[in-house]
Amino acid sequence: MRQKLTIREILDRMKTTWPEMLSTETEAVLAVIRLNDIVAENTNKIIAEFDLTPAAFEVLVTLRSLPEPRQLTPSELYRSILITSGGMTK
């Protein structure tokens, strides 16, 4: 399977087909999206090793970042986490 186009390839294509869309902001957004893909792919590999869900991994990361005794109430955990309340209760 071919790897994803590079940001430069996407921008070059846009230069030809949609030049008015080219801007510093467009390049930044494409870079953030690609970075998210890379982080998600690597994170998914790690959580699969430990048979975790993304929500469980996020809870563990959040709790590990706290000082001892690494405890939060459910409400505090929900406010500290990057997933929805429904995702957390699963």
ZIKA-V859710 format. One record per pair of residues at least 12 apart in sequence whose C-alpha atoms are under 10 Angstrom apart, sorted by the first residue. I is the first residue (numbers start at 0). J is the second residue. If there is no record, write none. Layout:
# ZIKA-V859710
i->I j->J
i->I j->J
This chain:
# ZIKA-V859710
i->3 j->33
i->4 j->33
i->5 j->29
i->5 j->30
i->5 j->33
i->6 j->26
i->6 j->27
i->6 j->29
i->6 j->30
i->6 j->32
i->6 j->33
i->7 j->26
i->7 j->29
i->7 j->30
i->9 j->26
i->9 j->29
i->10 j->22
i->10 j->25
i->10 j->26
i->10 j->29
i->39 j->53
i->42 j->56
i->43 j->56
i->52 j->86
i->52 j->89
i->53 j->82
i->53 j->86
i->53 j->87
i->54 j->80
i->54 j->81
i->54 j->82
i->54 j->83
i->54 j->85
i->54 j->86
i->54 j->87
i->54 j->88
i->54 j->89
i->55 j->86
i->55 j->87
i->55 j->88
i->55 j->89
i->57 j->79
i->57 j->80
i->57 j->81
i->57 j->82
i->57 j->87
i->58 j->76
i->58 j->77
i->58 j->79
i->58 j->80
i->58 j->81
i->58 j->82
i->58 j->87
i->59 j->80
i->60 j->80
i->61 j->76
i->61 j->77
i->61 j->79
i->61 j->80
i->61 j->81
i->62 j->76
i->62 j->79
i->62 j->80
i->73 j->87
i->73 j->88
